[in-house]
């Protein structure tokens, strides 16, 4: 029986790869922005093979090898190797992601949205790419490509570098190839696109609802906690702590509140104990009662 969570994950992959493919077909490809990955390599291959295949009897190849074909073809040997090196459990959802990205690249037509404006291409291409990648990663999957190659290299050859570091090196090589083919200007904008992609995917992964976590150290912890219960209706956790300077046992309070509730929290603490020690930090995503439900 298929679990609801698995259906949701495959739906995220379906939507995420569609968003990624839209950005590639309508922004990155027309603007010649190579941001790494097999999709970036596919853009280079399409550009280079265009003049060579202009008289090809197969219509779809007359403008160069299409992106969907290159993405699919490059991933075939990678998945075969990954099956034996990483095991079939590793490639389950990732195989679906790779197939869906290739399918979307085949379905979505090429359309030049940026119209030679590389800044628009970098910003909006990064938003679409990052949004799609974020959704796929939320489903605990990838779209294969350099992700899978990096995992294989890490497992078999270079254990002292993690997968992310190896992937950055490989994607960097792809970007350099783009530099050699398209020149410095598109490559500089591709770097902007990579930055926007990273920030957008982080936002999708970490959630849109930012909160604040507060550590409160005070001898009047009972009174402070009661006022927070009453005025903010927020739960509080008491953590046993020890002051190393005074060598005394303390109870440190920890609570998570909305950003707009921080001024009220500070007022409560100041009203009870002006000598209290308060640490406020960013909290990216909060699951549980009073915040976001578990998926």
QUIBEL-V233290 format. One line per field, one symbol per residue. phi: phi as a letter, one per 40 degrees, with the letter a starting at -180 (. if undefined). burial: I if it has 9 or more other ideal C-beta (glycine too) atoms within 8 Angstrom, else O. Layout:
# QUIBEL-V233290
phi = ???
burial = ???
This chain:
# QUIBEL-V233290
phi = .ccdcccccccccdcccccccccccbbccccfcbbhgccccccccccccdccbcbcccdcbcbhccccccdccccdcccccccccbgcccbdccccccccccccccccccacccfgcccccccccccccccccdcccccfbbbggcdccccccccbbbccbcccccccccccccccdccccbgcccccccccccccdcccccccccgcccbbbbcbbacbccccccccdccbfbcbbcbcbbccccfbcbbccbabbcdcccdcccccccccacccbbbbbcbcabbhdgbbccc
burial = OOOOOOIIIIOIIIIIIIIIIIIIIIIIIIIIIIIIIIIIIIIIIIIIIIOOIOOOOOOOIIOIIIIIOIIIOIIOOIIOIIIOIIOOOIIOIIIIIIIIIIIIIOOIOOOIIIOOOIOIIIIIIIIIIIIIIIIIIIIOIIIIIIIIIIIIIIIOOOOOOOIOOIIOOIIIOIIOIIIOIIOOOIIOIIIIIIIIIIIIIIIIIOIOOIIIIIIIIIOIIOOIIOIIIOOIOIOIOIOOIOOOOOOOOIIIIIIIIOOOIIOIIIOIIIOIIOOIOIOOOOIOOIOOOOIIOOO
